[in-house]
């Protein structure tokens, strides 16, 4: 009986998707123009969608153009920031603190190979 329970538990664990990867930071996310205001950006993450504001002095992210960014921590955590990837043509390495956030939806970002990618987001 005990072996049967162990076998069932092992099989169940094998069927459960590994959710831990979605919680690892930094992680790639995408940003776009906020739907109702130029002061807000749409942020698409593996965990869902947010409306966010970033600190002053962040022209490449605050522009609202659709782009891939790195999210340093969960959006609602103190110290979370968006960083322009080093591979970007403009603003590479620019780091912008998230100063305000509003949860929008649990619908995750569009992904390519399991990573948020603006080319696949709708």
C-alpha distances in whole Angstrom, upper triangle without the diagonal:
4,5,5,6,9,10,11,12,14,15,17,19,20,21,23,27,28,30,31,34,36,36,38,41,44,43,45,47,49,52,55,58,57,57,59,61,62,61,57,55,52,49,47,43,40,39,42,45,48,52,53,56,57,59,63,64,61,63,61,58,60,62,59,59,56,54,51,51,49,47,47,44,43,46,45,45,48,50,49,51,52,53,55,53,55,56,57,61,62,61,59,57,58,56,56,54,53,55,54,51,50,46,47,44,40,41,41,44,44,43,43,41,39,42,44,47,50,51,48,48,50
4,5,5,6,9,10,11,12,14,15,17,18,20,21,25,26,28,28,31,33,33,35,39,41,41,43,44,47,50,53,56,55,56,58,59,60,59,56,53,51,47,45,41,38,37,40,44,46,50,51,54,54,57,60,61,59,61,59,56,58,60,57,57,54,52,49,49,46,44,44,41,40,43,43,43,46,47,46,48,49,50,52,51,53,53,55,59,60,59,56,54,56,53,54,52,50,53,51,49,48,45,45,42,39,40,39,42,43,41,42,39,37,40,42,46,49,50,47,47,49
4,5,5,6,9,10,10,12,14,15,16,19,20,24,24,27,28,30,32,33,34,38,40,40,42,43,46,49,52,55,54,55,58,59,60,59,55,53,50,47,44,41,37,36,40,43,46,49,50,54,54,57,60,61,58,60,58,55,57,59,56,56,53,51,48,48,45,44,43,41,40,43,43,43,46,47,46,48,48,49,51,49,51,52,54,57,58,57,55,53,55,53,53,52,50,53,52,49,48,45,45,42,39,39,38,41,42,40,40,37,35,38,41,44,47,48,45,46,48
4,5,5,6,9,10,11,12,14,15,17,19,22,23,26,27,30,32,32,34,38,40,39,41,42,45,48,51,54,53,54,56,58,59,58,54,52,49,46,43,39,36,35,38,42,44,48,49,53,53,56,60,60,58,60,57,54,56,58,55,55,52,50,47,47,45,43,43,41,39,42,43,42,46,47,45,48,48,49,51,49,51,51,53,57,58,57,55,53,54,52,53,51,50,52,51,48,47,43,44,40,37,37,37,39,40,38,39,36,34,37,40,43,46,47,44,44,46
4,5,5,6,9,10,10,12,14,15,17,20,21,24,25,28,29,30,31,35,38,37,39,40,43,46,48,51,50,51,53,55,56,55,51,49,46,43,40,37,33,33,35,39,42,45,46,50,50,53,57,58,55,57,55,52,54,56,53,53,49,48,45,45,42,41,40,38,36,39,39,39,43,44,42,45,45,47,49,47,49,50,51,55,56,55,52,51,52,50,50,48,47,49,48,45,44,40,41,38,34,35,35,37,38,37,37,35,33,36,38,41,44,45,42,42,44
4,5,5,6,9,10,11,12,14,16,19,20,22,23,25,27,28,29,33,35,35,37,38,42,45,47,50,50,50,53,54,55,54,50,48,45,42,39,36,32,31,35,38,41,44,45,49,49,52,55,56,53,55,53,50,52,54,51,51,48,46,43,43,40,39,38,36,35,38,38,38,41,42,41,43,44,45,46,45,47,47,49,53,54,53,50,48,50,48,48,47,45,48,47,44,43,40,40,37,34,35,34,36,37,35,36,33,31,34,36,39,43,44,41,41,43
4,5,5,6,9,10,11,13,15,18,19,22,23,25,27,28,29,33,36,35,37,38,41,44,47,50,49,50,52,54,55,54,50,48,45,42,39,35,32,31,34,38,41,45,46,49,49,52,56,56,53,55,53,50,52,54,51,51,47,46,42,42,40,39,39,37,36,39,39,39,42,43,41,43,44,45,46,44,46,46,48,52,53,52,50,48,50,48,48,47,46,48,47,44,43,40,40,37,33,34,33,35,36,34,34,31,30,33,35,38,42,42,39,40,42
4,5,5,6,9,10,11,13,16,18,20,22,24,26,27,29,32,35,34,36,37,39,42,45,48,47,47,50,52,53,52,48,46,43,40,37,34,30,29,32,36,38,42,44,47,48,51,54,55,52,54,51,48,50,52,49,49,45,44,41,41,39,38,38,36,34,37,37,37,41,42,40,42,42,44,45,44,46,46,48,51,52,51,49,48,49,47,47,46,44,47,45,42,41,38,38,35,31,31,31,33,34,32,33,30,28,32,34,37,40,41,38,38,40
4,5,5,6,9,10,11,14,15,18,19,22,23,24,26,29,32,31,33,34,37,40,43,45,45,45,48,49,50,49,46,43,40,37,34,31,28,27,30,34,36,40,41,44,45,47,51,52,49,51,49,46,48,50,47,47,43,42,39,39,36,35,35,32,31,34,34,34,37,39,37,39,39,41,43,41,43,44,45,49,50,49,46,45,46,44,44,43,41,43,42,39,38,35,36,32,29,30,29,31,32,31,31,29,27,30,32,35,38,39,36,36,38
4,5,5,6,9,10,13,14,17,18,20,22,23,24,28,31,29,32,33,36,39,42,45,45,45,48,49,50,49,45,43,40,37,34,30,27,27,30,33,36,40,41,44,44,47,50,51,48,50,48,45,47,49,46,46,42,41,38,37,35,34,34,32,31,34,34,34,37,38,36,38,39,39,41,39,41,41,43,47,48,47,45,43,45,43,43,42,41,43,42,40,39,36,36,33,29,30,28,31,31,29,30,27,25,28,30,34,37,38,35,35,38
4,5,5,6,9,12,14,17,19,20,22,24,25,29,31,30,31,33,35,39,41,44,44,44,47,49,49,49,45,42,39,36,33,30,26,26,29,33,36,39,41,44,45,47,51,51,48,50,47,44,47,48,45,45,41,40,37,37,35,34,34,32,31,34,35,35,38,39,37,39,39,40,41,39,42,41,43,47,48,47,45,44,45,43,44,43,41,44,43,40,39,35,35,32,28,28,27,30,30,28,28,26,24,27,30,33,36,36,33,34,36
4,5,5,7,10,12,14,17,19,20,21,23,27,29,28,30,31,33,36,39,42,41,41,44,46,47,46,42,40,37,34,31,27,24,23,26,30,33,36,38,41,42,45,48,49,46,48,45,42,44,46,43,43,39,38,35,35,33,32,32,30,29,31,32,32,36,37,35,37,37,38,39,38,40,40,42,45,47,46,43,42,43,41,41,40,39,41,40,36,35,32,32,29,25,25,25,27,28,26,27,25,23,26,28,31,34,35,32,32,34
4,5,5,8,9,12,13,16,17,18,20,24,26,25,27,28,31,34,37,40,39,40,43,44,45,44,40,38,35,32,29,25,22,21,25,28,31,35,36,39,39,42,46,46,43,45,43,40,42,44,41,41,37,36,33,33,30,29,29,27,26,29,30,30,33,34,32,34,34,35,37,35,37,37,39,43,44,43,41,39,40,38,39,37,36,39,38,35,34,30,31,28,24,25,23,26,26,24,25,23,20,23,26,29,32,33,30,31,33
4,6,8,9,12,14,16,18,19,21,24,26,25,27,28,31,34,36,40,40,40,43,45,45,45,41,38,35,32,29,25,22,22,25,29,32,35,36,40,40,43,46,47,44,45,42,40,42,44,41,40,37,35,32,32,30,29,30,28,27,30,31,31,35,35,33,34,34,35,36,34,36,36,38,42,43,42,40,39,40,38,39,38,37,40,39,36,35,32,32,29,25,25,23,25,25,23,24,21,19,22,25,28,31,32,29,30,32
4,6,9,12,14,16,17,19,21,25,27,25,26,27,29,32,35,38,38,38,41,43,43,43,39,36,33,30,27,24,20,20,23,27,30,34,35,38,39,42,45,46,43,44,42,39,41,42,39,39,35,34,31,31,30,29,30,28,27,29,30,31,34,35,33,34,34,35,36,34,37,36,38,41,42,42,40,39,40,38,39,38,36,39,38,34,33,30,30,26,22,22,21,23,23,22,22,20,18,21,24,26,30,30,27,27,29
4,6,8,11,13,14,16,18,22,24,22,23,24,27,30,32,35,35,35,38,40,40,40,36,33,30,27,24,21,17,17,20,24,27,30,32,35,36,39,42,43,40,41,39,36,38,39,37,36,33,32,29,29,27,26,26,25,23,26,27,27,31,32,29,31,30,32,33,32,34,34,36,39,40,39,37,36,37,35,35,34,33,35,34,31,30,26,26,23,19,20,18,21,21,20,21,19,16,19,21,25,28,28,25,26,27
4,6,9,10,11,13,15,19,21,18,20,21,23,26,29,32,32,33,36,37,37,37,33,30,27,24,21,18,14,15,17,21,24,28,29,32,33,36,39,40,37,38,35,33,35,36,33,33,29,28,25,25,24,23,23,22,21,23,24,25,29,29,26,28,27,28,30,28,31,31,32,35,36,36,34,33,34,32,32,31,30,33,32,28,28,24,24,21,17,17,16,18,18,16,17,15,13,16,18,21,24,25,22,22,24
4,6,7,9,10,12,15,18,16,18,19,22,25,28,31,31,33,35,36,37,36,32,29,27,23,20,17,13,14,17,21,23,27,28,31,31,34,37,38,35,36,34,31,33,35,32,32,29,27,24,23,21,20,21,19,18,21,23,23,26,26,24,25,25,26,27,26,28,28,30,34,35,34,31,30,31,30,30,29,28,31,30,27,27,24,24,21,18,18,16,17,18,16,17,15,12,14,17,20,23,25,22,22,25
4,6,6,7,10,13,15,14,16,17,20,23,26,29,28,30,32,33,33,33,29,26,24,20,17,14,10,10,14,17,20,23,24,27,28,31,34,35,32,34,31,28,30,32,30,29,26,25,22,21,19,17,18,16,15,18,19,19,23,23,21,22,22,24,25,24,27,27,28,32,33,32,30,28,29,27,27,26,24,27,26,23,23,20,21,18,15,15,13,15,17,15,17,15,12,13,15,19,22,23,21,21,23
4,5,5,7,11,13,12,15,16,20,23,26,29,29,31,33,34,34,32,29,26,24,20,18,14,11,11,15,19,20,24,24,27,27,29,33,33,31,33,30,27,30,32,30,30,27,25,21,20,18,16,16,14,13,17,18,18,21,21,19,21,21,22,24,23,25,26,27,31,32,30,28,26,27,25,26,24,23,26,26,23,24,21,22,20,17,17,15,17,18,16,18,16,13,14,16,19,22,24,22,22,25
4,5,5,9,11,9,12,14,17,20,24,27,27,29,32,32,32,31,28,25,22,19,16,13,10,11,14,18,20,23,23,26,25,28,31,31,28,30,28,25,28,29,27,27,24,22,18,17,15,14,14,13,13,16,18,18,21,21,18,19,19,19,21,20,22,23,24,28,29,27,25,24,25,23,24,23,22,25,25,23,23,21,22,20,17,17,14,15,16,14,15,13,10,10,13,16,19,21,19,20,23
4,6,8,10,8,10,11,14,17,21,24,24,26,28,29,29,28,24,21,19,15,13,9,6,7,11,14,16,19,20,22,23,25,29,29,26,28,25,23,25,27,24,24,21,19,16,15,13,12,13,11,10,13,15,16,19,19,16,17,17,18,20,19,22,22,23,27,27,26,24,23,23,21,22,21,19,23,22,19,20,17,18,16,13,13,10,11,13,12,14,13,9,9,10,14,17,19,17,17,20
4,6,9,8,11,12,16,18,22,25,24,26,29,29,29,27,24,22,20,16,14,10,8,8,12,15,16,19,19,22,21,24,27,28,25,28,26,23,25,27,25,25,23,21,18,16,13,11,11,9,8,11,13,13,16,16,14,15,16,17,20,19,22,23,24,28,28,26,24,22,23,20,20,19,18,21,20,18,19,17,18,17,14,15,13,14,16,15,17,16,13,12,13,17,19,22,20,20,22
4,6,7,10,12,16,19,22,25,25,28,30,30,30,28,25,22,21,17,15,12,10,11,15,17,18,21,20,22,21,24,27,27,24,27,25,22,24,27,25,25,23,20,17,15,12,10,9,8,9,13,15,14,16,16,13,14,15,16,18,17,19,21,22,26,26,24,22,20,21,18,19,18,18,21,22,20,21,19,21,20,17,18,15,15,17,16,17,16,13,12,13,16,19,22,21,20,24
3,5,9,11,14,17,20,23,24,26,29,28,27,26,23,20,19,15,15,11,11,12,15,16,17,19,18,20,18,20,23,24,21,23,21,19,21,24,23,23,21,18,15,12,9,7,6,6,8,11,13,12,14,13,10,11,11,12,15,14,16,18,19,23,23,21,19,16,17,15,16,15,15,18,19,18,20,19,21,20,18,19,16,16,18,16,18,17,14,12,13,16,18,21,21,20,23
4,7,9,13,15,19,22,23,26,28,27,26,24,22,19,18,15,14,11,12,13,16,17,17,19,17,18,17,19,22,21,19,21,19,17,19,22,21,21,19,16,13,10,6,5,4,6,9,11,14,13,14,12,10,10,9,9,12,11,13,15,16,20,20,18,16,13,14,12,14,14,14,18,19,18,20,19,21,21,19,20,16,15,17,16,17,16,14,12,12,15,17,20,20,19,23
4,6,10,13,17,20,21,23,26,26,25,24,21,18,16,12,11,8,9,11,13,14,15,17,16,18,17,20,23,22,19,21,18,16,19,21,19,19,17,14,10,8,5,5,7,8,9,11,15,14,16,15,12,11,10,10,12,11,14,15,16,19,20,18,16,15,15,14,15,15,15,19,19,18,19,18,19,18,17,17,13,12,14,12,13,13,11,8,8,11,14,16,16,16,19
4,7,10,14,17,19,21,24,24,22,22,19,16,14,11,9,8,9,12,13,13,14,16,16,17,17,19,22,21,18,19,16,14,17,18,16,16,13,10,7,6,4,6,9,11,12,12,16,16,18,17,13,12,9,9,10,9,12,13,13,17,17,16,14,14,14,14,14,15,15,19,19,18,19,18,18,18,17,16,12,10,11,10,11,12,10,6,6,8,10,13,13,13,16
4,7,10,14,15,18,20,20,19,19,16,12,10,7,6,5,7,10,10,10,11,13,13,15,14,18,20,20,17,18,15,12,15,16,14,13,11,9,6,5,6,6,10,11,11,11,15,16,18,16,13,11,9,10,10,11,14,15,14,17,17,16,15,15,15,14,14,14,13,17,17,15,16,15,15,15,14,13,10,8,9,9,11,13,11,8,5,7,8,11,12,10,13
4,7,11,12,15,18,18,16,17,14,10,8,6,5,7,10,12,11,10,11,12,12,14,14,17,19,19,15,16,13,10,12,13,10,10,7,6,4,6,8,9,13,14,14,13,16,18,20,18,15,13,10,11,10,11,15,15,13,16,16,15,15,15,15,14,14,15,14,17,17,15,16,15,15,15,15,13,11,8,9,10,12,15,13,10,6,6,5,9,10,8,11
4,7,9,12,14,14,13,13,10,6,5,5,6,9,13,14,12,10,10,9,9,11,11,15,17,17,13,13,11,8,9,10,7,7,5,6,7,7,10,10,14,15,15,13,16,18,19,18,15,12,9,11,11,13,16,16,14,16,15,14,15,16,14,14,12,14,12,15,15,13,14,14,14,15,16,14,13,10,12,13,16,18,17,14,10,10,8,11,12,10,11
4,6,9,12,12,10,12,9,6,5,7,8,12,15,16,14,11,11,10,10,12,13,16,17,18,14,13,11,9,9,9,5,5,4,7,9,11,14,14,18,19,18,16,18,21,22,21,18,16,13,14,13,16,19,18,16,17,16,16,17,18,17,17,15,16,15,17,16,14,15,15,14,15,17,15,14,12,13,15,17,21,19,16,13,12,8,11,13,10,10
4,6,9,8,7,9,7,5,6,9,11,15,18,19,16,13,12,9,10,11,13,16,16,17,14,13,12,10,9,8,4,6,7,10,13,14,17,17,20,21,20,17,20,22,23,22,19,17,15,17,16,18,22,21,18,19,17,17,19,20,18,18,16,17,15,16,15,14,14,16,14,16,19,17,17,15,16,19,21,24,23,20,16,15,12,15,16,13,12
4,6,6,6,7,5,4,5,9,11,15,18,18,15,11,10,7,8,9,12,15,16,18,15,15,15,12,10,10,7,10,10,13,15,16,18,17,20,21,19,16,18,21,22,21,19,17,15,18,18,21,24,24,21,23,21,20,22,22,20,19,16,17,14,15,13,12,11,13,11,14,17,16,17,15,17,20,23,26,24,21,18,17,15,17,18,14,13
4,6,8,10,8,8,7,11,13,17,20,20,16,12,11,9,11,13,16,19,20,21,19,18,18,16,14,13,10,12,13,16,18,19,21,20,24,24,22,19,20,23,25,25,22,21,19,22,21,24,27,27,24,25,24,23,25,26,24,23,20,21,18,18,16,14,13,14,11,14,17,16,17,16,18,21,24,27,26,23,20,19,16,18,18,15,13
4,7,9,8,9,10,14,16,19,23,22,18,15,13,10,12,13,16,19,19,21,20,19,19,17,14,14,12,15,16,19,21,21,24,22,25,25,23,20,21,24,25,25,23,22,21,23,23,26,30,30,27,28,26,25,27,28,25,24,21,21,18,18,15,14,13,14,13,16,19,19,20,19,21,25,28,31,29,27,23,23,20,22,22,18,17
4,5,6,8,10,14,17,20,23,23,20,16,14,10,11,10,13,16,16,18,17,16,17,15,12,12,10,13,15,18,20,20,22,22,24,24,23,19,20,23,24,24,21,20,19,21,22,25,28,28,25,26,23,22,25,26,22,22,18,19,16,16,14,13,13,16,15,18,21,21,22,21,23,26,28,31,30,27,23,23,20,23,23,20,19
4,5,7,10,13,17,20,23,24,21,17,15,11,11,10,12,14,13,15,13,12,13,12,8,8,7,11,13,16,18,18,21,20,23,24,23,19,21,23,23,23,21,19,17,19,19,22,25,26,22,23,20,19,22,23,19,19,16,17,15,15,14,14,15,17,17,20,23,22,22,21,22,25,28,31,29,26,23,22,19,21,23,19,19
4,7,10,13,17,19,23,23,20,17,13,10,9,7,9,11,11,13,12,12,14,11,8,9,9,13,15,17,19,18,20,19,21,21,21,17,18,20,20,20,18,16,15,18,18,22,25,26,23,23,21,19,22,22,18,17,14,14,12,11,11,12,13,16,16,19,22,22,22,21,23,26,28,31,29,26,23,23,20,23,24,21,21
4,7,9,13,16,19,19,16,13,10,6,6,5,8,11,12,14,13,13,14,11,8,10,8,12,13,15,16,16,17,16,19,19,18,14,15,18,18,18,16,15,14,16,17,20,24,24,22,23,20,19,21,21,18,17,13,13,11,10,9,9,10,12,12,16,18,19,19,18,20,23,25,28,26,23,20,20,17,21,21,18,18
4,6,10,13,16,16,14,10,8,6,5,6,8,12,13,15,12,12,12,9,7,9,6,9,10,11,13,12,14,14,17,17,16,13,15,17,18,18,15,13,11,14,14,17,21,21,19,20,18,17,19,19,16,15,12,13,10,12,10,9,10,12,12,14,17,16,16,14,17,19,22,24,23,20,16,16,14,17,18,14,15
4,7,10,13,14,11,7,6,5,6,9,11,15,17,18,15,15,14,11,10,11,8,10,9,11,12,12,14,13,16,17,15,12,14,17,19,19,15,14,12,15,15,18,21,22,19,21,20,19,20,20,18,17,15,15,12,14,12,10,10,10,9,11,13,13,12,11,13,16,19,22,20,17,13,14,12,15,15,11,12
4,6,10,11,8,6,5,6,7,10,11,15,17,18,15,16,14,11,11,13,10,11,10,10,10,9,11,10,13,13,12,9,12,15,17,16,13,12,10,13,13,15,19,20,18,20,19,18,18,18,17,15,13,13,11,13,12,9,10,10,9,11,12,11,10,9,12,14,17,19,17,14,11,12,10,14,14,11,12
4,7,8,6,5,7,9,10,13,15,18,21,22,18,19,17,13,15,16,13,13,10,10,10,10,11,10,14,14,12,11,14,16,19,18,14,14,12,14,15,16,20,20,18,21,20,20,20,19,19,17,16,16,14,16,15,12,12,11,10,9,10,9,7,5,8,10,13,16,13,11,8,9,9,12,11,8,10
4,5,5,6,8,11,12,15,16,19,22,23,20,21,19,15,17,19,16,16,13,12,10,10,10,8,12,11,9,9,12,14,17,17,13,13,12,14,15,15,19,19,19,22,22,21,20,19,19,17,16,16,14,17,16,13,13,11,11,10,9,9,6,5,9,9,13,14,11,9,7,9,11,14,12,10,13
4,6,8,11,14,15,19,19,23,26,26,23,24,22,19,21,22,19,19,16,15,13,13,12,11,13,12,11,11,14,16,19,19,15,16,15,16,18,17,21,21,21,24,24,23,22,22,22,20,19,19,17,20,19,16,16,13,13,11,9,8,5,6,8,8,11,12,9,8,7,10,12,15,13,11,14
4,7,10,13,15,18,19,23,26,27,24,26,24,20,22,23,20,21,18,18,16,15,14,12,14,12,9,10,12,14,17,18,15,16,15,18,20,20,24,24,24,27,27,25,25,24,23,21,20,19,16,19,17,14,14,11,11,9,6,7,5,8,11,12,15,16,12,12,10,14,15,18,16,14,16
4,7,11,13,16,18,22,25,26,23,24,22,19,20,21,18,19,16,16,15,15,15,13,15,14,11,10,12,15,18,19,15,16,16,18,20,21,24,25,24,27,26,25,25,24,23,21,20,19,16,18,16,12,11,8,8,6,4,5,4,7,10,12,16,17,14,13,11,13,14,17,15,12,13
4,7,10,13,15,19,22,24,21,22,20,16,17,18,15,16,14,15,14,14,15,13,16,15,12,10,12,15,18,19,15,15,14,17,19,20,24,24,23,25,25,23,24,23,22,20,18,17,14,16,14,10,9,7,5,5,6,6,7,7,11,13,17,19,16,15,12,13,13,16,14,11,12
4,6,10,12,16,19,21,18,19,19,15,15,17,14,16,14,15,15,14,15,12,15,14,11,8,10,13,15,16,13,13,13,16,18,20,24,24,23,25,24,22,23,22,20,18,16,15,11,13,10,7,6,5,5,7,9,10,10,10,14,16,20,22,19,17,14,16,15,18,17,14,14
4,7,10,14,16,18,16,17,17,13,12,14,12,14,14,15,16,15,16,14,16,16,13,10,11,15,16,17,14,14,13,16,18,20,24,25,23,25,23,21,23,22,20,18,15,14,10,11,8,6,5,7,7,10,12,13,14,13,16,19,22,25,22,20,16,17,16,19,19,15,15
4,7,10,13,15,13,15,15,11,10,13,11,14,14,14,15,13,14,12,14,14,12,8,10,13,13,13,11,10,10,14,15,18,22,23,21,23,21,19,20,19,17,14,11,10,7,7,6,4,6,9,10,13,15,16,16,15,18,20,23,25,23,20,17,18,17,20,20,17,18
4,7,9,12,10,12,13,10,8,11,11,14,15,15,16,14,15,13,15,15,14,11,12,14,14,13,11,10,10,13,15,19,22,23,21,22,20,17,19,18,15,13,9,8,6,6,5,6,9,12,14,17,19,20,19,18,21,23,26,28,26,22,19,20,18,22,23,20,20
4,7,9,7,10,11,8,7,11,11,14,15,15,15,13,13,12,13,14,14,11,13,14,13,11,10,8,8,11,13,16,19,21,19,20,17,15,16,15,12,10,6,5,5,5,7,9,12,15,17,19,21,22,21,19,22,23,26,28,26,22,19,20,19,22,23,21,22
4,6,7,10,12,10,9,12,14,16,18,17,18,15,16,14,15,16,17,14,15,15,13,12,11,9,10,12,14,18,20,22,20,21,18,15,17,15,12,9,6,6,7,6,9,12,15,18,20,23,25,26,24,23,26,27,29,31,29,25,23,23,22,25,27,24,26
4,6,8,11,10,9,12,14,16,19,18,19,17,18,17,18,19,20,17,19,19,17,15,15,13,13,14,15,19,20,23,20,21,17,14,17,16,12,11,8,9,10,9,12,15,18,21,23,26,28,28,27,25,28,29,31,33,31,28,25,25,23,27,28,26,27
4,6,9,9,8,11,14,16,18,17,18,16,17,18,18,20,22,19,21,21,19,16,16,13,13,13,13,17,18,20,18,18,14,11,14,13,10,10,8,10,12,12,15,18,21,24,25,28,29,30,28,26,28,29,30,32,31,27,25,24,23,26,28,26,28
4,6,6,6,8,11,12,15,14,15,13,14,15,16,18,19,17,19,20,18,16,14,11,10,10,10,14,15,17,14,15,12,9,11,11,7,8,6,9,11,12,14,16,19,22,23,25,27,26,25,22,24,25,26,29,27,24,21,21,19,22,24,23,24
4,6,5,6,9,10,13,13,15,13,16,17,18,21,22,20,22,23,22,19,18,14,12,12,11,14,16,17,14,14,10,8,12,12,9,11,9,13,14,15,17,18,21,23,24,26,28,27,26,23,24,25,26,29,28,24,22,21,18,21,24,22,23
4,6,6,8,8,10,9,11,10,13,15,17,20,21,19,22,22,22,19,17,14,11,10,8,11,13,14,10,10,7,6,9,10,8,10,10,13,14,16,18,19,21,23,23,25,26,25,23,20,21,22,23,25,25,21,19,17,15,18,20,19,21
4,5,6,7,9,8,10,8,11,12,14,17,18,15,18,19,19,17,14,11,8,8,7,11,13,14,11,13,10,8,10,11,8,9,8,11,11,13,14,15,17,19,19,21,23,22,20,17,19,20,21,24,23,19,16,15,13,17,19,17,18
4,5,8,10,11,13,12,14,14,17,18,19,16,18,20,19,18,15,12,10,11,11,15,17,18,15,16,13,11,14,14,11,11,9,11,11,12,13,14,16,18,19,21,23,23,21,19,21,22,24,27,25,22,19,18,16,19,21,18,19
4,6,9,10,13,13,16,17,20,21,22,19,22,23,23,21,19,16,13,14,12,16,18,18,14,15,12,11,14,16,13,14,12,15,15,16,16,17,19,21,20,22,25,24,22,20,21,22,24,27,26,23,19,18,15,17,20,18,18
4,6,8,11,12,15,16,19,20,20,17,20,22,22,21,18,16,13,14,13,16,19,18,15,16,14,13,16,17,15,15,13,15,14,16,15,15,16,18,17,19,21,20,19,16,17,19,21,24,24,20,17,15,12,15,17,14,15
4,6,10,11,15,16,20,22,22,19,22,24,25,23,20,17,14,14,12,15,17,16,13,13,12,12,15,17,15,16,15,17,17,19,19,18,19,20,19,20,22,20,19,16,16,18,19,22,22,19,16,13,10,12,15,13,14
4,7,10,13,15,18,20,20,18,21,23,25,23,20,17,13,14,12,14,16,15,12,14,13,14,15,17,16,17,16,18,17,20,19,18,19,19,18,18,20,18,16,12,12,14,16,19,19,15,12,10,6,9,11,9,10
4,6,10,12,16,18,19,17,21,22,23,21,18,15,11,11,9,10,13,12,9,11,11,11,12,14,13,14,14,17,16,19,19,18,20,20,19,19,20,18,16,12,12,13,14,17,17,13,10,8,6,9,11,10,12
4,7,10,13,15,16,15,19,20,21,19,16,13,10,9,7,8,11,10,9,12,12,12,11,12,13,13,14,16,16,19,19,18,20,19,19,19,19,17,14,11,11,11,12,14,14,10,8,6,6,9,11,10,13
4,6,10,12,14,13,17,17,18,16,13,10,6,6,5,6,10,10,9,12,12,11,10,10,10,10,10,12,13,16,17,16,18,18,19,19,19,18,15,12,14,13,14,16,15,11,9,9,9,13,14,13,16
4,6,9,11,11,15,15,16,14,10,8,6,5,6,6,10,11,11,15,15,13,11,10,10,9,10,12,12,16,17,16,19,18,19,20,19,19,15,13,15,14,15,16,14,11,10,11,12,15,16,16,19
4,6,7,8,11,11,13,11,7,6,5,7,9,10,13,15,15,18,18,15,14,12,12,10,10,10,10,13,14,13,16,15,17,17,17,17,14,13,15,15,17,18,15,12,11,13,14,17,18,16,19
4,7,8,11,10,11,8,6,5,6,7,11,11,14,17,17,20,19,17,15,12,12,9,10,9,10,14,15,15,17,17,19,20,19,20,17,16,19,18,20,20,17,15,14,16,18,21,21,20,23
4,6,8,7,8,7,5,7,9,11,14,15,18,20,20,24,23,20,19,16,16,13,12,11,10,13,14,13,16,15,18,18,17,19,16,16,19,19,21,21,18,15,15,18,19,23,22,21,23
4,6,5,9,9,6,9,11,13,16,17,21,23,22,26,25,22,21,19,18,15,14,12,10,13,13,11,13,12,14,15,14,16,14,15,18,18,21,21,18,16,15,18,19,22,22,20,22
4,6,8,9,6,8,9,13,16,17,21,23,22,25,23,21,21,19,17,14,12,10,7,10,9,7,9,9,12,13,13,15,14,14,18,18,21,22,19,17,15,17,18,22,21,19,20
4,7,9,7,10,12,16,19,21,24,26,25,28,27,24,24,22,20,17,14,11,9,10,9,7,9,9,12,14,14,17,16,17,21,22,25,25,22,20,18,21,22,25,24,22,23
4,6,6,9,12,15,19,21,24,26,25,29,27,24,24,21,19,16,14,11,9,11,11,10,12,13,16,17,17,20,18,19,23,23,26,26,23,21,20,22,23,27,26,24,26
4,6,9,13,15,19,21,24,26,26,29,27,23,23,20,18,15,13,9,9,9,10,11,14,15,19,21,21,23,22,22,26,26,28,29,26,23,22,25,25,29,29,26,28
4,6,10,12,16,18,20,23,23,25,24,20,20,17,15,11,10,7,7,9,11,12,16,17,20,22,22,24,22,22,25,25,27,28,25,22,21,23,24,27,28,26,28
4,7,10,14,15,18,21,20,23,21,18,18,15,14,10,9,6,6,9,10,10,14,15,17,19,19,20,18,18,21,21,24,24,22,19,17,19,20,24,24,22,24
4,6,10,12,15,18,17,20,18,15,14,12,10,7,5,4,5,9,11,11,15,16,18,20,20,21,19,18,20,21,22,23,21,18,16,18,18,22,22,21,23
4,7,9,12,15,13,16,15,12,12,10,8,6,5,6,7,11,12,12,15,16,18,19,19,20,17,16,18,18,20,21,19,16,14,15,15,18,19,18,20
4,6,9,11,10,13,12,9,8,6,6,4,6,9,10,14,16,16,19,20,21,22,22,22,19,17,19,19,19,21,19,16,14,15,15,18,20,19,21
4,7,8,7,10,8,6,5,5,5,7,9,12,13,17,18,19,21,22,23,24,24,23,20,17,18,18,18,20,19,15,14,13,13,16,18,18,20
4,5,6,9,10,8,6,6,8,9,12,15,16,20,22,21,24,24,25,25,25,24,20,18,18,17,17,18,17,14,13,12,13,15,18,18,21
4,6,8,9,8,5,5,9,11,14,17,19,22,25,25,27,28,28,29,28,27,24,21,21,20,19,20,20,17,16,16,16,18,21,21,24
4,7,9,10,7,9,12,14,17,20,21,25,27,26,29,29,29,29,29,27,24,20,20,18,17,18,19,16,16,14,15,16,19,20,23
4,6,7,5,8,10,13,15,18,20,23,25,24,27,27,27,28,28,26,23,20,19,18,18,19,20,17,15,13,13,14,18,18,21
4,7,7,10,12,15,17,21,22,25,27,27,29,30,29,30,31,29,26,23,22,21,20,22,23,20,19,16,15,16,20,20,23
4,6,9,9,13,14,18,20,22,24,25,27,28,28,29,30,29,26,23,23,23,22,24,25,21,20,17,16,18,21,21,23
4,6,5,9,11,15,17,19,21,22,25,26,27,28,29,28,26,22,23,23,23,25,25,21,19,18,17,19,22,22,24
4,6,9,12,15,18,20,23,23,26,27,28,29,29,28,25,22,22,22,21,23,23,19,18,17,17,19,22,22,24
4,6,10,13,15,18,21,22,25,26,27,28,28,28,25,22,23,22,22,23,23,19,18,18,18,21,23,23,26
4,7,10,13,15,18,19,23,24,25,27,27,27,24,22,23,23,24,25,24,20,19,19,18,21,23,22,25
4,7,10,12,15,17,20,21,23,25,25,25,23,21,23,23,24,25,24,20,18,19,19,22,24,22,25
4,6,9,12,13,17,19,20,23,23,24,22,20,22,23,24,26,24,21,19,19,19,22,24,22,24
4,6,9,11,15,17,19,21,22,23,22,20,23,24,26,27,25,22,20,21,20,24,25,23,25
4,6,7,11,13,15,18,19,20,19,18,21,22,25,26,24,21,18,20,19,23,24,21,23
4,7,11,14,16,19,21,22,22,21,24,26,28,30,27,24,22,23,22,26,27,24,25
4,7,10,13,16,18,20,20,20,23,25,28,30,27,24,21,23,22,26,26,22,23
4,7,9,12,14,16,16,17,20,22,25,27,24,22,19,21,20,23,23,20,20
4,6,10,12,14,15,16,20,22,25,27,24,22,19,21,20,24,23,19,19
4,6,8,11,12,14,17,20,23,25,22,20,18,20,19,22,21,18,18
4,7,9,11,12,15,18,22,24,21,20,17,19,18,21,19,15,15
4,5,8,10,13,16,20,22,19,18,15,17,17,20,17,14,14
4,6,9,12,15,18,20,16,16,14,17,17,20,17,14,15
4,7,9,12,15,17,14,14,12,14,15,16,14,11,11
4,7,8,12,14,11,11,8,11,12,14,11,9,11
4,6,10,12,10,9,6,8,8,10,8,6,8
4,7,10,9,8,6,6,7,8,5,4,7
4,6,5,5,4,5,8,9,6,7,11
4,5,5,6,6,9,9,7,10,13
4,6,9,9,13,12,11,13,17
4,7,9,13,13,11,13,16
4,6,10,11,10,11,15
4,7,9,8,8,12
4,5,6,7,10
4,5,5,8
4,6,8
4,7
4
